[in-house]
């Protein structure tokens, strides 16, 4: 049976481009932009859930003792599907 979980902290997809304003290289020369998805997984009472598998774009991490999960290097997209799995 799966426990219903809610995400208290807002998920953030933060894009960080490589290079700076004075960079004269062409877009093909620059590394691809990336971001991260981070949040806190909690139960319906607000307590953190440990060991929830959080998945984004084929990368998965488990939430820690504080319910925190961070997935680095997420490709920017107008929409990102985030899935949460917890057995028990």
TADA-V506774 format. One record per pair of residues at least 6 apart in sequence whose C-alpha atoms are under 8 Angstrom apart, sorted by the first residue. I is the first residue (numbers start at 1). J is the second residue. D is the distance in Angstrom with one decimal. If there is no record, write none. Layout:
BEGIN
I	J	D
I	J	D
END
This chain:
BEGIN
1	87	6.1
1	88	5.4
2	85	7.5
2	86	5.9
2	87	5.2
2	88	5.9
3	43	7.8
3	86	6.6
3	87	7.2
3	88	6.9
4	43	6.7
4	44	7.2
5	41	6.6
5	42	5.7
5	43	4.8
5	44	6.4
5	49	7.9
5	84	8.0
6	41	6.1
6	42	5.4
6	43	6.0
6	44	6.5
7	39	6.9
7	40	5.9
7	41	4.8
7	42	6.0
8	39	7.4
8	40	5.9
8	41	6.5
8	42	6.5
8	46	7.6
9	39	5.2
9	40	5.4
9	41	7.8
10	38	7.9
10	39	6.1
11	37	6.0
11	38	5.5
11	39	5.2
12	36	7.0
12	37	5.2
12	38	5.8
12	39	7.4
13	35	5.8
13	36	5.3
13	37	5.1
13	38	7.7
13	74	7.8
13	76	7.6
14	34	7.7
14	35	4.6
14	36	5.7
14	37	7.4
15	33	6.5
15	34	5.4
15	35	4.2
15	36	7.4
15	76	6.5
16	33	5.8
16	34	5.7
16	35	5.9
17	31	8.0
17	32	7.3
17	33	4.5
17	34	6.8
18	30	6.7
18	31	6.1
18	32	7.3
18	33	6.3
19	30	7.1
33	75	7.1
33	76	7.2
34	73	5.3
34	74	5.5
34	75	5.0
34	76	6.0
35	72	6.5
35	73	5.3
35	74	4.9
35	75	6.3
35	76	6.4
36	70	7.0
36	71	5.5
36	72	4.4
36	73	5.5
36	74	5.2
37	70	5.8
37	71	5.2
37	72	6.6
37	74	7.0
38	68	7.4
38	69	5.7
38	70	4.3
38	71	6.3
39	68	5.8
39	69	5.7
39	70	6.7
40	48	7.1
40	63	7.7
40	66	7.5
40	67	5.0
40	68	4.4
40	69	6.4
41	48	5.8
41	49	5.7
41	52	7.6
41	63	7.2
41	67	4.9
41	68	6.5
41	69	7.7
42	48	4.2
42	49	5.1
42	67	6.5
43	49	6.3
48	65	7.4
48	66	5.6
48	67	4.5
49	63	7.1
49	65	7.4
49	66	7.3
49	67	4.9
50	62	7.6
50	63	5.4
50	64	5.4
50	65	5.2
50	66	6.9
50	67	5.3
51	62	5.0
51	63	5.0
51	64	6.3
51	65	7.8
51	67	7.8
51	86	7.1
52	62	5.2
52	63	5.2
52	67	7.9
52	84	6.4
52	85	5.7
52	86	4.9
53	60	6.4
53	61	5.7
53	62	4.5
53	63	6.6
53	83	7.9
53	84	5.6
53	85	5.0
53	86	6.4
54	60	5.4
54	61	5.4
54	62	6.0
54	63	7.2
54	69	7.1
54	82	6.9
54	83	5.7
54	84	4.8
54	85	6.7
55	61	6.6
55	82	5.7
55	83	5.2
55	84	6.6
56	71	7.4
56	74	7.6
56	80	7.3
56	81	6.3
56	82	5.1
56	83	6.8
57	74	7.2
57	80	7.7
57	81	7.4
59	71	7.3
60	71	7.4
61	69	6.7
61	70	7.4
61	71	6.9
62	69	6.5
63	69	4.6
END
